[in-house]
Amino acid sequence: MEDIPVDPESGAPLTLNLDSFKIPNLVDIPPIEPVLIEHPDPVGPYGAKALGEPPLVPVAAAIANAVYDATGVRIRDLPITAEKVLRGLQHQRRVA
């Protein structure tokens, strides 16, 4: 969903308005159970802690590694799509 296709020559976005851009909605998001920990962080401003970003950091790498383990295709840019995996499999077949 995060993919913004661009023209390879000009770099101009190919999705020019939101009617053709997939935006996640409620059914696309897994359930979230927030857990608040009431201890200040000594390095955060005024004791603040990050709330949403830390759990997201390792997810893409874990999914990319799972795709690699399952297919032998290393995807290095997001989003990971079936088309990219297929291209990687076709490339492996040509090289082998």
C-alpha positions as CSV (number, residue, x, y, z in Angstrom):
1,M,0.0,0.0,0.0
2,E,3.0,2.3,0.5
3,D,4.1,2.0,-3.1
4,I,4.1,5.2,-5.0
5,P,4.9,4.3,-8.6
6,V,7.1,6.8,-10.5
7,D,8.1,7.2,-14.1
8,P,11.6,5.8,-14.3
9,E,12.8,8.5,-16.7
10,S,11.3,11.6,-15.2
11,G,10.7,10.6,-11.6
12,A,7.2,12.0,-11.8
13,P,4.6,10.1,-9.7
14,L,2.2,8.0,-11.7
15,T,-0.5,8.2,-9.1
16,L,-1.7,11.8,-9.4
17,N,-4.7,11.7,-7.1
18,L,-6.1,9.7,-4.2
19,D,-8.9,7.9,-6.2
20,S,-6.2,5.5,-7.5
21,F,-4.1,5.3,-4.4
22,K,-4.8,2.5,-1.9
23,I,-5.2,3.9,1.6
24,P,-5.5,1.4,4.4
25,N,-8.8,1.3,6.3
26,L,-10.1,-0.5,9.3
27,V,-10.2,-4.0,7.7
28,D,-6.6,-3.7,6.6
29,I,-5.2,-3.0,10.0
30,P,-4.7,-5.8,12.6
31,P,-6.1,-5.4,16.1
32,I,-3.9,-3.3,18.4
33,E,-3.8,-3.5,22.2
34,P,-2.0,-0.6,23.6
35,V,-0.1,-1.1,26.9
36,L,1.0,2.1,28.7
37,I,4.0,1.9,31.0
38,E,4.0,4.7,33.5
39,H,7.8,5.1,34.0
40,P,9.6,8.1,32.5
41,D,12.4,7.4,30.0
42,P,15.6,9.1,31.2
43,V,16.7,10.0,27.6
44,G,13.3,11.1,26.3
45,P,12.3,14.8,26.4
46,Y,10.5,15.3,29.7
47,G,10.6,11.5,30.2
48,A,8.6,10.8,27.0
49,K,8.7,7.5,25.2
50,A,7.9,6.6,21.6
51,L,4.5,5.0,21.3
52,G,3.9,3.8,17.7
53,E,7.2,3.6,15.9
54,P,9.4,1.1,17.8
55,P,7.2,-2.0,17.0
56,L,7.1,-1.1,13.3
57,V,10.9,-0.9,12.8
58,P,11.7,-4.6,12.6
59,V,8.5,-5.8,10.8
60,A,9.5,-5.0,7.2
61,A,12.9,-6.7,7.6
62,A,11.3,-9.8,9.2
63,I,8.8,-10.1,6.3
64,A,11.6,-9.6,3.8
65,N,13.7,-12.3,5.5
66,A,10.6,-14.7,5.5
67,V,10.2,-14.1,1.8
68,Y,13.9,-14.9,1.2
69,D,13.7,-18.0,3.4
70,A,10.6,-19.3,1.5
71,T,11.7,-18.4,-2.0
72,G,15.4,-17.5,-2.2
73,V,14.5,-14.1,-3.5
74,R,15.9,-11.1,-1.6
75,I,13.6,-8.1,-1.9
76,R,15.4,-4.9,-0.9
77,D,12.8,-2.2,-1.4
78,L,9.3,-1.7,-0.1
79,P,6.5,-2.6,-0.5
80,I,7.2,-6.3,-1.0
81,T,4.8,-7.4,-3.7
82,A,4.0,-10.7,-5.5
83,E,5.2,-9.1,-8.7
84,K,8.7,-8.4,-7.2
85,V,8.9,-11.9,-6.0
86,L,7.9,-13.3,-9.4
87,R,10.5,-11.1,-11.1
88,G,13.1,-12.4,-8.7
89,L,12.2,-16.0,-9.3
90,Q,12.3,-15.4,-13.1
91,H,15.8,-13.8,-12.7
92,Q,17.0,-16.8,-10.6
93,R,15.8,-19.2,-13.3
94,R,17.6,-17.2,-16.1
95,V,20.8,-17.0,-14.1
96,A,20.9,-20.7,-13.1
